[in-house]
Structure formats: structure tokens, C-alpha cells
Amino acid sequence: MTSVYSYLRFSDARQSIGDSAARQMQYAARWAAEHGMQLDDKLSMRDEGLSAYHQQHVKTGALGVFLRAIAEGRIVPGSVLIVEGLDRLSRAEPVLAQAQLSQIITAGITVVTASDGKTYTRESLRTQPMDLVYSLLIMIRAHEESATKSRRVSAALIRQVEGWQAGTYRGPIRAGHDPAYLSWDAQAGCWAVDPVRAAAVRRMIELYRLGLGSTHIVRRLLEEGLSPTGGVMPPSHIYRIIRSRALYGDRELVLDGQAHVLSGYYPALMTRVEWDELQLLAEERSGVSRRVRGELPHMLTGSGIARCGYCGSALAGQHMYKRRKPGELLADGYRRLLCSGKTMQVQCPRPGSCSVAPVERAIMRYCSDQIQLDDLLRGTDTSGADRAQLAKLRASSADRQRQIDRLTAALAQDDGAAPLAVLRQIRALEAEQQRDQAESERLERALAASAAGTLTHDQAAEWAALAEAAVERHDFDARVRAREMIATTFAGITVYHHGLVEPDTGAIDILLRTRSGVTRSLTIDRRTGDRRVQITRQRPPTSPAG
């Protein structure tokens, strides 16, 4: 028996209140019974709160799933789709709306509109082409109604934004989504902070600073009974929260392509300085894997900075859990650091492995000494270059804004239609402005962090505390934090697991390279990780790749 599908859509979920949905479902059931067909209740579709003007119901809603099912041949020809009206299917530009209707009809599916009882099939449109014109007129009217409403809403929102910036309006601006830990208290006329959800956000940021990845953060929050949104949160949502200006109280709105910043719109969960530091941390992590695997996180491997000194291949970590004695920590010898050259089909002149414990121990101890840590991190001051780059960006931004202003003024004096080439030029200039603005903000954060002074005694003390907890006690959180500190401090760690001299003296040589370009070398005992007096190199190493 041929299936009948029903599709309901409300751009505002509040429209579903009442008997409209029930009336449409009854019409669909009655139509199916009158034509000897069966209404498929399992695949009857509802898109509540999804806009047809912005195509949300196609991008993320049930109609999009139905259209994909048609394209994949899972909806058989002869099936029937019942909608209240063609404007329920789409309010997009008429050419796009017509294409969606054509996709359904040309697949052999009949479209029935409950509002006027009309039926659209490929055969009916061939014999009665005026129905095609009629459908197009309905779509044109629906799009114009939505476009007019959108312009009115945008104009009202812009007035509210301007009122907020001028200090004459202090109500809520209903556009986009507000943070889930806030709600508008109409009686008090201000935002109210949900203390439980706000605590979850603070804990989430704490775990992020610790070095955990998004999946582990979500898992930890669930274990602790916390949720920033009050429900299940996808891991990707964490990065959106961390990047949000709402954390320090500002709100950024984009209306009609123009960005507006409302300072102090929300209650702040942190200061601007703290937020800038968080953004700097996020930028340092960008493009570097922070995935933590297993019960004993690797501190040196997995982030792309540890390399074999003999062939330049990445180093891999291996934990031999099966050899661990019951009730004991995994012995140092069963935590290995391996050259991946063989796996990557690279001929390493000194293949093999060593225990990772002495390497971890040596690096953590080295950074626990305040003098040595200062020497590492103060090595190259890049603030001068950053200031020069920032000045250059600001100058080019000002020049570009003058170009935009001139083009805009010229268009305002011309009564005719704006030339497409000029509009494209303005869009290109605006895109360049946005890129420069993002880079300027990054440099400003870096300079602010540098001016604040990131080197303190507490930093060396943290390395010392982690050396004990992470390396000796195998504490999970301590190892994750140590992994994060190593990855943000060093751009490269090159390990010569058989040393740099011949014959083998039982030493490991390590070359440390910080993100500021400082290099330091360590010679350590292969078993204990204790520093040795560095021996004059008898055989210079081959330059490692990467």
C-alpha cells in the first residue's frame, strides 16, 4: 500500500500550542483513508521552532532528512506528502523554494496542501501548467512576508542595541542564544545567574586549563554531576563557551552583517585579563592534539613535539600494563619511549626504545629550578616584534576603512543600482578587516600576558609539585597538567636514547627547544634521570627532521 507522510513546521515552537497540529494530522489521516492509502505515523515529520526562511528545517530538521531520503531512493514513487501549505515547505528565495518542490515532485511523490486541497504531481503540472505559476506566486508571497518581517525585526534589534550602547535601554535583546547559565529576571530587570550551572562552567574552564580535552571534560563533569547547560552537552560545545565573550560580560551581535559589542551586558564569570589568558591558551593549543588516552596519560608523546634524535621520526609512548604487578604502580621499565621510524618506513640508524620515566623526571626537575626556568622562558623577547606587527595591522586597518568609507559614500550618492564589482570589493575589504582584527586581538592578548609577567616563583613550584605527583605517583590529573605545561613550554624535545657519544655510556641526551626559540641540552642517566656532566661530542648527530 502507498504511504502517506505528513509534514508540520512551526517557526516558533509556541505556534504548536492549540489544535493546529492535531487538525493537520486529522486531515492527513482522513485524506489517506479517502484515497485508500495508509498514513505512515512513524515517518510523519515535525519541525518546531525551525525557520523556513533561513532554511533551518532543511539544514538541521526533518524536511532535510526527508529530502535526503528521496535522493537516496528510500521514499518510493507514488508516495504522498501532505503539508498545510506550500509556505510550510519553504520561505526561501523563490528559485530555491521552487527547486525543493521540484525535487519532491520529479521523484514521483505527490504533494497535497491541506489549506486549499490542491494536489501537485508531475502529471498535473504538465496538463495544468498554471498550477506551477500558482505555486510560484505562493512562494514569492511567503518569501516577501518573511523578508519584510526579518527587516523589521533587525531594525528593532538595532534600535535596542544602539539604546544599550547609549545607556538609554537596559532590557533584554532577544536575538540569538544567551548563555545557559543565565536567565532574564523580568521582575528585577536584570540577568540572574544559575549558581549550579555557573559552577559547572568554572569547573569546565578549570579542567580545560589543566589540559584535559573536550571529551574528558564532559566525562568528568558528568561524573561530578555538573552540566553548564543543565543537560547532556556535546564536547564541541566546550570550545564555543571558552571562546565566548559572555564569560567576561560582553555580548557580540551580528545584525545585517554589522558586528555590535555590548559591554557589560551579562554578569561576568571572569575578568577580561583572565579571558585574554584563556584565549592565549586556546591559541597555543590550536592544531595540537590534546587527546588523553588510557589510565596513565603520556606526558611527552601525542602532541607532536617529541622526536628521535637519530632519524627525526616522531616518538611514541607505550605502557605495558600486562606486566604490572597487582596493587603496584607500573614500573619505570614498562613505560617506554619508542622511535616510530620503522612504522613510518624510515631507516633509523639507532632504532630501539628507552624508559620514558628518566626523560620525564629530568625535564620536570630541570623546569622545577627557578633560575633554569627563567633562563628557558626569558630567552627571546618577542614583544618588540609583536608591537611592530600590531602597529602595522592597525595602520593597514585604518587605510582599509577609509577605502570602505569612500566606496560607501560613492554608492550613497548614486541613485542607480549598486555595481556588483563595487559590492564585491567592499565585501573583500570587510573580510580582510575581520582577519586583521582577529590577529590584532591575538597580539594584544600576547602583549598583555607578557606585560603581566608570566614568570613567577609559583610556576617553578608547580613544576616541582607535578614532578612528584605525575612521575613518581602516576596521578592522572597531575600527568595531564604536566603534559599541558610541557606542550605549551616546548616547541620540540629531541631524544637520543643511546646518547650522543660512542661507545654507549648508559646516558640519554635530550635537546630542549622552547616556543621562544631557546635551546638547552641535557645529558641524563638512563636509569635514574639524574643529570650527568656533558661529555664532548665525539660524533655529531644527524639533523633530525621536523
Rosetta blueprint (number, residue, H / E / L):
1 M L
2 T L
3 S E
4 V E
5 Y E
6 S E
7 Y E
8 L E
9 R E
10 F E
11 S L
12 D L
13 A H
14 R H
15 Q H
16 S H
17 I L
18 G L
19 D L
20 S H
21 A H
22 A H
23 R H
24 Q H
25 M H
26 Q H
27 Y H
28 A H
29 A H
30 R H
31 W H
32 A H
33 A H
34 E H
35 H L
36 G L
37 M L
38 Q E
39 L E
40 D L
41 D L
42 K L
43 L L
44 S L
45 M E
46 R E
47 D E
48 E E
49 G L
50 L L
51 S L
52 A L
53 Y L
54 H L
55 Q L
56 Q H
57 H H
58 V H
59 K H
60 T L
61 G L
62 A H
63 L H
64 G H
65 V H
66 F H
67 L H
68 R H
69 A H
70 I H
71 A H
72 E L
73 G L
74 R L
75 I L
76 V L
77 P L
78 G L
79 S L
80 V E
81 L E
82 I E
83 V E
84 E L
85 G L
86 L H
87 D H
88 R H
89 L H
90 S L
91 R L
92 A L
93 E L
94 P H
95 V H
96 L H
97 A H
98 Q H
99 A H
100 Q H
101 L H
102 S H
103 Q H
104 I H
105 I H
106 T H
107 A L
108 G L
109 I L
110 T E
111 V E
112 V E
113 T E
114 A L
115 S L
116 D L
117 G L
118 K L
119 T E
120 Y E
121 T L
122 R H
123 E H
124 S H
125 L H
126 R H
127 T H
128 Q L
129 P L
130 M H
131 D H
132 L H
133 V H
134 Y H
135 S H
136 L H
137 L H
138 I H
139 M H
140 I H
141 R H
142 A H
143 H H
144 E H
145 E H
146 S H
147 A H
148 T H
149 K H
150 S H
151 R H
152 R H
153 V H
154 S H
155 A H
156 A H
157 L H
158 I H
159 R H
160 Q H
161 V H
162 E H
163 G H
164 W H
165 Q H
166 A H
167 G L
168 T L
169 Y L
170 R L
171 G L
172 P L
173 I L
174 R L
175 A L
176 G L
177 H L
178 D L
179 P L
180 A L
181 Y L
182 L E
183 S E
184 W E
185 D E
186 A L
187 Q L
188 A L
189 G L
190 C E
191 W E
192 A E
193 V E
194 D L
195 P H
196 V H
197 R H
198 A H
199 A H
200 A H
201 V H
202 R H
203 R H
204 M H
205 I H
206 E H
207 L H
208 Y H
209 R H
210 L H
211 G L
212 L L
213 G L
214 S H
215 T H
216 H H
217 I H
218 V H
219 R H
220 R H
221 L H
222 L H
223 E H
224 E L
225 G L
226 L L
227 S L
228 P L
229 T L
230 G L
231 G L
232 V L
233 M L
234 P L
235 P L
236 S H
237 H H
238 I H
239 Y H
240 R H
241 I H
242 I H
243 R H
244 S L
245 R H
246 A H
247 L H
248 Y H
249 G L
250 D L
251 R E
252 E E
253 L E
254 V E
255 L E
256 D L
257 G L
258 Q E
259 A E
260 H E
261 V E
262 L E
263 S L
264 G L
265 Y L
266 Y L
267 P L
268 A L
269 L L
270 M L
271 T L
272 R H
273 V H
274 E H
275 W H
276 D H
277 E H
278 L H
279 Q H
280 L H
281 L H
282 A H
283 E H
284 E H
285 R H
286 S L
287 G L
288 V L
289 S L
290 R L
291 R L
292 V L
293 R L
294 G L
295 E L
296 L L
297 P L
298 H L
299 M L
300 L L
301 T L
302 G L
303 S L
304 G L
305 I L
306 A E
307 R E
308 C E
309 G L
310 Y L
311 C L
312 G L
313 S L
314 A E
315 L E
316 A E
317 G E
318 Q E
319 H E
320 M L
321 Y H
322 K H
323 R H
324 R L
325 K L
326 P L
327 G L
328 E L
329 L L
330 L L
331 A L
332 D H
333 G H
334 Y H
335 R E
336 R E
337 L E
338 L E
339 C E
340 S L
341 G L
342 K L
343 T L
344 M L
345 Q L
346 V L
347 Q L
348 C L
349 P L
350 R L
351 P L
352 G L
353 S E
354 C E
355 S E
356 V L
357 A H
358 P H
359 V H
360 E H
361 R H
362 A H
363 I H
364 M H
365 R H
366 Y H
367 C H
368 S H
369 D L
370 Q H
371 I H
372 Q H
373 L H
374 D H
375 D H
376 L H
377 L H
378 R L
379 G L
380 T L
381 D L
382 T L
383 S H
384 G H
385 A H
386 D H
387 R H
388 A H
389 Q H
390 L H
391 A H
392 K H
393 L H
394 R H
395 A H
396 S H
397 S H
398 A H
399 D H
400 R H
401 Q H
402 R H
403 Q H
404 I H
405 D H
406 R H
407 L H
408 T H
409 A H
410 A H
411 L H
412 A H
413 Q H
414 D L
415 D L
416 G L
417 A L
418 A L
419 P L
420 L H
421 A H
422 V H
423 L H
424 R H
425 Q H
426 I H
427 R H
428 A H
429 L H
430 E H
431 A H
432 E H
433 Q H
434 Q H
435 R H
436 D H
437 Q H
438 A H
439 E H
440 S H
441 E H
442 R H
443 L H
444 E H
445 R H
446 A H
447 L H
448 A H
449 A H
450 S H
451 A H
452 A H
453 G L
454 T L
455 L L
456 T L
457 H H
458 D H
459 Q H
460 A H
461 A H
462 E H
463 W H
464 A H
465 A H
466 L H
467 A H
468 E H
469 A H
470 A H
471 V H
472 E H
473 R L
474 H L
475 D L
476 F H
477 D H
478 A H
479 R H
480 V H
481 R H
482 A H
483 R H
484 E H
485 M H
486 I H
487 A H
488 T H
489 T H
490 F E
491 A E
492 G E
493 I E
494 T E
495 V E
496 Y E
497 H L
498 H L
499 G L
500 L L
501 V L
502 E L
503 P L
504 D L
505 T L
506 G L
507 A E
508 I E
509 D E
510 I E
511 L E
512 L E
513 R E
514 T E
515 R L
516 S L
517 G L
518 V L
519 T E
520 R E
521 S E
522 L E
523 T E
524 I E
525 D E
526 R L
527 R L
528 T L
529 G L
530 D L
531 R E
532 R L
533 V L
534 Q L
535 I L
536 T L
537 R L
538 Q L
539 R L
540 P L
541 P L
542 T L
543 S L
544 P L
545 A L
546 G L
